[in-house]
Amino acid sequence: MAERQEQAAPDAVLTRIGQVVMLHHAGDREEARHRYLGLWAEIGEHGDPLHRCTLAHYLADTQDDPADELAWDLRALTAAEEAREESVAVAAVIAIYPSLHLNLADDYLGLGRCDAARTHLRWAREAAAALADDSYGEGVWAAIARLESRLGEGGTGPWTPPRQRP
């Protein structure tokens, strides 16, 4: 019974990250970056992989320098791989992979590295095939289509993922 209660209890670190996400989405990018970095200092380079993945993924969006954004997105991908290897919150990691690869593709495109951008865009498409047909999945597919357009690729369109729909 206690084990079930622990599993149902909210994750305090993810809750704190979510609070900073709201601050960032409200337009206070600098304060969000400052708070994300504070959380990163608490979690550390060897903290929970899901926490590091989530935090680095959002922290990347607050960077001014494209190379810094890429570095944070790569940290997020590394942490996601660790979480997956350790079977830690696998469902959450599977859901974040398309977004991670999409962000990496965008980072590489911003740095003029189109081949790397196309590779990560392909991986984003492949990972997105596992997403549910919900607003998150549709949003990811729409973002994939926008990036395909920026890269000059034909793509699959914003709402037509290459998978069988029931």
Secondary structure as GFF3:
##gff-version 3
##sequence-region A 1 166
A	DSSP	alpha_helix	2	8	.	.	.	ID=ss1
A	DSSP	alpha_helix	12	25	.	.	.	ID=ss2
A	DSSP	alpha_helix	29	43	.	.	.	ID=ss3
A	DSSP	alpha_helix	49	60	.	.	.	ID=ss4
A	DSSP	alpha_helix	66	85	.	.	.	ID=ss5
A	DSSP	alpha_helix	90	110	.	.	.	ID=ss6
A	DSSP	alpha_helix	114	128	.	.	.	ID=ss7
A	DSSP	alpha_helix	135	151	.	.	.	ID=ss8
###
